[in-house]
Amino acid sequence: MYRLHLNENLFVSEKFIKKVVLEAAKEVDVRLYPEFYGKRLALKIAEKYGLEEENILIYGGLEPFLHVFASYFFNKNVVIVEPTFEFYSKVFRSSGVRIKSALLTTPSFSLDSEKVLDIAKKSSAILLASPNNPTGNQFRKNQVLNIIENFDGLIIVDEAYAEYGRYSLIKNILEYENLIILRTFSKAWGLAGIRIGYIASSQKIINIFKEYSSPVSFSSLSLEIAIKILSYEDKIMSWIREMKETKKWFIERLREIDVLYPYPSDANFVLVKVLNMNSKKLVEKLYKRGFIVKDVSYMPLCKNHIRITVPPKDIGEKLIEAMKTSLDKTLV
Ligand SMILES: Cc1ncc(COP(=O)(O)O)c(C=O)c1O
């Protein structure tokens, strides 16, 4: 089965990742608890972006960190810019956070900052992902900055896919005390299985969230792997470039199929509108042919849309063929 439904990194070589894992394993004594708050990793990340170690809070993945946010925002209003990563609303709803939804503007899923600010009046926080999942676009920087500058509460920008995008706002945390950036090793760094992510923000905000989070939410091995991979940034960058080239090719091939409309993407996946066909049926047909892609029809504004992780070219070619045959037999 080809897994094209979770936006994992299929370009980083498995052999290389195994090598990094083995190197890390040699240096770790798992009889001991991990270093509290992953100080050495926090320091390395801070150095990379010209920040202080105190601006970084390491956590065992971003998705689990949402529970930390949820306990902080219990009974408070949080605006989520949608359609987006479904776990925000799932975790918040089940934890007593009051959610308000601010919809992106179709047809290109752009961010209307004034509309979001209007909806967010008297809310405690605004949460948005940029590049966004499932739409794949990175919002215009001036629109995001307009929200940051004119909102009194916390603004959380999930940059899980920033390495694929055109810019990052991580350095802007030095300028805006209310800005929180989320980053992860799961996507561009090819380490979804080790579960390491982090938040970057002002020292004041980091200290608040430290009170709500475990100092050891990750394993010492994961921590060491993340530290090690940072020294291979050039290699990772070359896989990012390869993914981007392949993405261009993949989108062109999808565009050649009449009933598919692929959106532009600043991430490692593509949102595709399925015209005049049932997207759920298409997903089922593809599954039978060995490809798992995600039907996102249940998300707001995404009726009859699917999301596909950009595959390496050889898999992409097979997928395009499978698409063509599946579509022939997929009726409304
Ligand atoms: C926008 C976004 N944020 C966060 C995550 C999950 O990050 P992590 O693997 O660090 O939990 C995902 C995974 O798909 C995502 O799409």
The ligand as an SDF file (V2000), in Angstrom:
LIG
                    3D

 16 16  0  0  0  0  0  0  0  0999 V2000
   -1.0000   21.4760   10.2710 C   0  0  0  0  0  0  0  0  0  0  0  0
   -0.4650   20.3140   11.0460 C   0  0  0  0  0  0  0  0  0  0  0  0
    0.0250   20.5130   12.2720 N   0  0  0  0  0  0  0  0  0  0  0  0
    0.5190   19.4990   13.0000 C   0  0  0  0  0  0  0  0  0  0  0  0
    0.5310   18.2100   12.5040 C   0  0  0  0  0  0  0  0  0  0  0  0
    1.0330   17.0970   13.3630 C   0  0  0  0  0  0  0  0  0  0  0  0
    2.3160   17.3420   13.8030 O   0  0  0  0  0  0  0  0  0  0  0  0
    3.0250   16.2720   14.7420 P   0  0  0  0  0  0  0  0  0  0  0  0
    3.4120   15.1130   13.9100 O   0  0  0  0  0  0  0  0  0  0  0  0
    4.2000   17.0190   15.3150 O   0  0  0  0  0  0  0  0  0  0  0  0
    2.0360   15.8810   15.8070 O   0  0  0  0  0  0  0  0  0  0  0  0
    0.0370   17.9540   11.2420 C   0  0  0  0  0  0  0  0  0  0  0  0
    0.0360   16.5700   10.7050 C   0  0  0  0  0  0  0  0  0  0  0  0
   -0.5430   16.2380    9.7320 O   0  0  0  0  0  0  0  0  0  0  0  0
   -0.4800   19.0240   10.4880 C   0  0  0  0  0  0  0  0  0  0  0  0
   -0.9930   18.8240    9.2720 O   0  0  0  0  0  0  0  0  0  0  0  0
  1  2  1  0
  2  3  1  0
  2 15  2  0
  3  4  2  0
  4  5  1  0
  5  6  1  0
  5 12  2  0
  6  7  1  0
  7  8  1  0
  8  9  2  0
  8 10  1  0
  8 11  1  0
 12 13  1  0
 12 15  1  0
 13 14  2  0
 15 16  1  0
M  END
$$$$
